[in-house]
């Protein structure tokens, strides 16, 4: 029972053999013709190389992602130009989507760069570019909103429902009742 | 928020510009409007029942209407409304087929075709003379062609002609010079040659009119009203005798009056409530025939057969009226004796006209047309009222409105709509109509359904505020409440304060005010109405007040005041029971506060220094401003206040005369004080309630158009602040004259006048802007709320104002101008113009915009500015009265509905007309003909489609998975 237990205890995790784990298989001699030293050395250099490539790729991708809003920006600009400067359904729709896209993008900056998160990858640059471009998009949207005259930037926008001032005095009268 | 409003306004503008006119389809007539035709208080009536055709009665009224009424139902066959100055003096039937009317002091004679009321040239086979007397001149008119054959002028001899006696070839004209000299002239009937004359001086002056008893006998009272003078003319010679009334009637107290009933050989003398019937014998003796107690009215005699004359009179008996018809020659037996129950809100009998008809048993029956004290007209036959007409409504004095009771809970929809099946059927019909699959019968059914929709005539308040009560004060002193839904009379009350009494001889109703409008905390109380009247036409007679419950017409309270009434000022303050404070100003410039309660005094004391009052003395050309000073010094009454004079504006009397003043409606709601111009510029409206528009004309140009040359005519208009007396704006229109009709709303005034140089009517608009607020241009102030534009302002700040004005030609002459009013004042305005043709035209205020230019820029066009034209367009679809006429149009009243887009319009004159207008279309509600059934059907279809597609997609998914 004890042996079995021991077997169970020590061999329970033995079902899976980690070949790359050097420490546990030390008691078993290496097969003939297998040189551990060379493999160790080779393996580490290989993985380092691979990691470098990956981080490079990640950095590259991150920059790509960061630059993506630019295309969007140009597209939006074109759409806005197409929509014209009068208030109707189409122009309002485009303007609001132009406002909404950057805002939603800015909200999910972290999530956007999640896959490229790495100790070695500097994400600050791409993030900043991304934010800047999105802010640019937002500015474009606001500018369009203003061009449509929908921004309350004039006095007239604030006084159009200003109730008349109350009068202190009351006066009435007229011609004598006939 | 501002953005939303801008979006909304742009959308609105879009809608407005696409539908420039808001006209009406044929099938919408009568849906929201109603029209009632009246004739007014009947003066003369003639029955026309000889022919076998339609029986009718011809009437002329105090509203100068000549009409032919159906004797069976009281409907109008035809009707002509003569002008306001064209008073009908006489009415007769000539040659059996023409109605002859004499009007304007006997200067106009007209003949109308009896069946259809067409005006006719008289055509006759026989050469009959029609004698017409008017303005001191006797005319003989040929009945063939209406040509005047001869005329005889008596005006030079200052004779007041009382009577004309006609025999075969001689005509006698009798009348007074002064009040005691009696003259008789004999004329040749063929050529009007003066044959003989005679005169005599009566022993005393006379009182009242001369009454002709027979062709040659007259009676008249002496000036002490104690003797009766009998005058007899024989062959142009005058003889007279006199008899004291006390000889005929022992109890001769009270003032005697000869009634104007024409009875052969008889006359009626009224003393107090008693009527004496006195016979004049051939010798000129007077014999008392009968004494009638509680007599209400005596008719003219009716000749029923050769030598037989009947006479009708009525007596009051408690709540009933006894109608008696007697044979004059055989006084003791009654031809007819009937008791009729008449609603006591109709008051006493004023006039009776009788007519006879042959019963099947060959005896005579009588029908009587009775004019009541409230001016209503009744036809009585066989002891019953056959029909009645509320003709008091033809003479409206003042109008106000009242809300209806709030709907009680527990009234289910099914109960309102009768039953569900009917409701469903109605909607199916409507759906058919929408889908254009309705048969012609269905179309008729749909129209009927829409017209008698029970929804609009319910007696409760509705969500949109379309259902209200129109409270109308008539000249007879009766107050009516009409339902706006269908125009029916909900209640009517004859105010006893406005009935003739010993104290109050000749009462007149002046105005009607909303006394108590409960909302919020006093909702359980009924609203009430204040009626202000006066005991006579003179300003110096005492005032009377009546308070009426607006829901049921009960007179809550009435007062006969000791002071007079020159003006009534409803103050903008209410007490705890929502009673509005009113100041009644008498001719001695004391103000009396009502309601008379300590609470009212408290409220007034709080606002004491802020209450001002101005008086316009049009005859002297002076406008004076006053302010409250303190309690009256000479009168011990804590509700009496004195005024002190603050300012006065004296117009130079040799160059200017006040012809019109107009001010803003006290209950008008203005939505905003700013007006946004193009390029986002802002102008601040000068929105003050304390402004008065005054129009002055040159003294020479006050009369008719054409009386003055353009050089001596001018019109000067003023806009005056009535607190400080400051003249805000003054402008002169050279070569123009009145009459001026004007309307003041928000910051603008529109007025209508005549341009003598252009020979056309003109309308001008003046808009007043507050320049001193114009520098509020910093956006950040508004963003942070750091502006003081909504803080209370005083007229003593003396704001700088600028005005913009523009004039346009207008084709019509105008009887009244009014402007639409809405609940919040957001909706654009329309001017309602009562034209000379008695119709009401709606004209967009946009046409009267002073900023209209010949070539408006794109931005201005977007704003809705119309290119400048020299005259205002009259688009026939915008007549809100469509094909109807409001005969004798006097005034237009607009009331806001609860629905912002809609304004209720009531136009009155001899006719009444009510409708709803939506100046910017009904943008805030679905139209009446919106098909809810179609909407429901669409929704059901969509839901079904969703369900079917869902099932299909599920099935497909399953198949996909099994593959």
Interface residues (C-beta under 8 A of the other chain):
Chain A: X87 X149 X150 X151 X152 X153 X154 X155 X156 X157 X158 X159 X160 X161 X162 X163 X164 X165 X166 X167 X168 X169 X170 X171 X172 X173 X174 X175 X176 X177 X178
Chain B: X1 X2 X3 X5 X6 X7 X9 X10 X510 X511 X532 X534 X539 X565 X566 X567 X568 X569 X570 X571 X572 X585 X587 X607 X610 X611 X612 X613 X614 X615 X616 X618 X625 X661 X663 X666 X670 X671 X672 X673 X674 X676 X680 X681 X682 X684 X685 X687 X688 X689 X690 X692 X722 X723 X776 X777 X778 X779 X782 X783 X789 X790 X791 X792 X793 X794 X795
